[in-house]
Amino acid sequence: MLLDRLEIINEEFRAETLGPGNLDILLARGWRHFGKYFFRYNFGIYDDEIRRVIPLRIRLSEFKPSKSQSRVLRRNADLYVNTAPAKITDEVDALFQRHKHRFKHRPPESIYSFISEDPALDPCETLQQSIRIGDRLLAAGFFDVGDNSVSGIYTAFEPSETRRSLGIFTILKEIEYAMAHGKEFYYQGYCYSGNSFYDYKKQFYGTEAFDWNGGWAPQPRNSLG
């Protein structure tokens, strides 16, 4: 599959507000955003190598959990998931501060590196799934809602609970939300060609990859080398 055009794509803009239909259009063209900063690029540097950047999405009509993902759901059946407009509390920020140390290269200073100061409204509707066991917050996942899509932005989870695979669990719950609300696509974000930290995004049935020419093509699980 042709993964990109010959020229390098590296574009950005800022948007104060964005309607759900326009969000769908941008996502379908390979755009992502952190807060009000929108960007797309088809090459990046990972482990001192120039890699192809591959936007991914799941066509929800083709999705089913794999055996390992079903085990993750069963393992976390004791957790409570609440979905509400995104809001950064002291509890969420403290969780982020613990979680950010998973980034070995240039860890982010603030959760506002990924979402706006008013994330529920700016620049578009962003929801938050708070995942708890009892009163203890184990994960907080943030995702955008378009007319026909849901797009994962960022998840902070408790690093001491690695056996629960909370990052995968949160994606599965966001997919569940998208399907329950009649959406067509779930956008996982970017990954790289070859092996990388982001390979977990390649492990879902129904995944499609963007070719940087405006088209999306189905990809077997873990096939994006």
C-alpha positions, 0 to 999 in steps of 0.5 A: 500500500502507498502510505504517503505522497512523495512530498513531505506534509507538515501543516498546522493551524489553531482553532478556537471552536470547531463543530462536530461535522468539521471535526469529522472532516479533519480526522478523515484527512489525517489531522489531529489536535492537542487543545486548540492546536491542530496538526498533521505530518506524514514523517516523524523522528522515532529512535533517531530514525525518520519514520512514516507516520500512519493515521489509524481509525477503526471502522466500527462495523468491522470491530470485534474484541480480540481474545486478548482484549476480551481478557482485558475486559474481564480482568477489569470487570470490577471497575466503574466507568463514568462518562462526563464532560472533560474536567481537570481536577486535582485528582486527575492532575495528580494521576497525570503527574504519576503517569507522565513518567512512562514517557522516556523522551521529553515527558510532558510537563502538563496535561494541558499539553494535550487538552485545552484549559476548558476541555469540555467545550474548546475547541470541540466537545471532549468527554472524559471517562473516569475509571475507578475501583471504589473511590480510587481513580485508576484512569482518565481518558479524554476523547472528542465526539464528532457527528459520526466519529469518536477520536481518542486524545489522551489517557492517564492511568495509574502506573502501579496497575500495569497488569490491568492493561488500563490503556487498552481497557480505556480504548475499548470503553471509548469504542464501546461508547462510540458504538452505543452512540451510533458512530461509524469510526473510532480514531486511534491517532498516529502510529509509526511504520516499524516497531514503536511505543505506539504499536498497541494502536495496530492491534484492533480488528477493523483498523484502517490506515490513511494513505495521505492521498485522501484514502483509507484502506483496511489493515489486518491486525499488526500488519503495519510494519 
